[in-house]
Amino acid sequence: MTVTIERTGDVAVVTIDNPPVNALSQGLRQDLWNAAETLDADPSVRAVVLICQGRTFIAGADVNELGKPPMPPHLPDLVARIETATKPWIAAIHGSALGGGCEVALGCRFRIAVPSASVGLPEVRLGIVPGAGGTVRLPRLIGPALAADMVTSGTPLAAPKARSQGLIDAIVEGDLERGAIDFARAAVDQSLPLPLSERSVPAVDATFWETTSRAVADRAKREDAPLRALACVRKAVEADFDTAMAFERQTFLELRGSSQAAALRHVFFAERSAPRPPELAGVETRSIRSAAVIGGGTMGAGIVAALRDAGLPVTLVERDEAAVERGLSNLRSIFENSVKRGRITSETAAERLSGVIGTTNYELLARVDVVIEAVFEDLDVKREVFGKLSTVCRPDAVLATNTSYLDPEQIAAGIKHPERFFGLHFFSPAHVMKLLEIVPTAHTTPATLATGFALARMLKKIPVRAGICDGFIGNRILKITRAQAERLLLSGATPKAVDAAMRSFGLSMGPFEAQDLGGLDIAAFQRRAARARGETPFAPIAERLCALERFGQKSGGGWYDYAKGDRTPQPSDIVADIIAGEAKGISQRQWDEADIIDCIVLPMVNEAAKILHEKVALRASDIDLVEIHGYGFPRWRGGLMHYAEERGLTEIAAKLKELAANDLTEPPCNQFESA
């Protein structure tokens, strides 16, 4: 049984216990239905409190049932059963009431919560809309504007804000069950509010739907669910309750079988499993109670901020006092910006900053549990740092290097106890970006690697194990992206056309816009390092631009021209002349949007297949997570490998062979050659 009933005088307490998150499985739905029947038939009960055991209220649908035919009792029927019960139900919320959990709460006559609770309808993040009345009841409770924002963004409301907007009827300090029982007794002695299904919907301004539709479309880019969710809210405003319910249910069923929903489910499961990879199941981790970061530049300060956000005390080490002060200033700026954006209070910012010690003295690291080196991308400099750490740190202290291209094996050469060392690749800004590539060496023990994943969980990152190669997973694919983009220019495309095509594919920025934003000098430095290793990176046009010190927005020009104080990219005659010069003797062609996309994305797939075959990545889903969280690949496409799987091996192989025959990419790898 997932539900128990206890009676406290004239109030029944229905307790859900369906760990880990009290998901609305078929069994739980049936047990709740039976509880409603039982309590309606009990004349001694005047009100019902619905509460949950464990760490949360009902956190949504049972993900194990996603994609499967639903079994009765269906959730819309259960919500209606609770709403029409002869005794009023009061939802007592702690943790999160999300998705179906929120819809069950909306079916209750009242909703109360602890201050730390949150309530929301995140279904659009799975490519669907609420399917049990969420878009129909919510605008009747809080109005169409806030309801539209909640269901199209999927963003939950914290309990205090939900209370101020009327979504929550009361905040309970102290014991939730006791408070809910007291609330129930007070409520039944007064006139009860109408069930939400019987309430009217507040009117909206005549321009509301057009304005909101544009805003949602801009935010959603090419995702279907947000606009379909908005249509459901509009139907709730303009039609009667039953008609709106039928419209919502039909929309839910249509989207549930869509390719976007399948892609977003794939990403959901990949993200859920990433922090605890199966190959490390049962491996004991080392304790992490304190941390240190070497280097307080942009990346180092971001890592310190992430560690402090996780509650770890941090020691920041720099080479001299001036560098220490610069590092602390960088950190201070991060926290001040978070305050300005309303993410944290000034008191929280001060507390987090106070948990950092800045020093030049490596001896202070003698008792630290984990040390992350984040100095300049120079092999000799990093080796020097680890020589010092190897001497002063405990033998069981975990040592990690943050690097995007350098070989962790070479960085760790000669350190004591190399089994406690691994590479990390944080993405900038490190306190914001979710992706974290974790790179073990040949000496890294499973316990050390598992500790790396434990650290990622503390930092709320999406961790992916990567093997050692130039660029690991993400930057290795990025090199292909950039090379293909230049090949397009050499064969007749323009930077504007390439960027527009990739935005149409679903990226927030095209490859040339992105390079101008980040700076062409960064990739130029990496190419110099690659040439020093005997490689021959392909970037003929980018090299010419860097020789002219066209490094992007920061220099007033890169792939595009930029007016002073204006970041709007403008086509550049200088760039056009360079392209024309480099393209002499190369066959030119007319490029349409679909062909531009294929010329970039399919060689990325080809490289990803090599990465998987070489076991640089252990799972195709890991590559998907890297591309989504590190490089802006559209989430609704499911990631690079999911997209390839949906596209089909045979079609991709034919396209790659065609591109290779025209010298527009490298030959397809073995996985495609025989297709």
Secondary structure, 3 states (H helix, E strand, C coil): CCEEEEEECCEEEEEECCCCCCCECHHHHHHHHHHHHHHHCCCCCCEEEEEECCCCCCCCECHHHCCCCCCCCCHHHHHHHHHCCCCCEEEEECCEEECHHHHHHHHCCEEEECCCCEEECCHHHHCCCCCCCHHHHHHHHHCHHHHHHHHHHCCCEEHHHHHHCCCCCEECCCCHHHHHHHHHHHHHCCCCCCCHHHCCCCCCCCCHHHHHHHHHHHHHCCCCHHHHHHHHHHHHHHCCHHHHHHHHHHHHHHHHCCHHHHHHHHHHHHHHHCCCCHHHCCCCCCCCCCEEEECCCHHHHHHHHHHHHCCCCEEEECCCHHHHHHHHHHHHHHHHHHHHCCCCCHHHHHHHHHCEEEECCHHHHCCCCEEEECCCCCHHHHHHHHHHHHHHCCCCCEEEEECCCCCHHHHCCCCCCHHHEEEEEECCCCCCCCEEEEEECCCCCHHHHHHHHHHHHHCCCEEEECCCCCCCCHHHHHHHHHHHHHHHHHCCCCHHHHHHHHHHHCCCCCHHHHHHHHCHHHHHHHHHHHHHCCCCCCCHHHHHHHHCCCCEHHHCECCCECCCCCCCCECCHHHHHHHHHHCCCCCCCCCCHHHHHHHHHHHHHHHHHHHHHCCCCCCHHHHHHHHHHHHCCCHHHCCHHHHHHHHCHHHHHHHHHHHHHCCCCCCCCHHHHCC
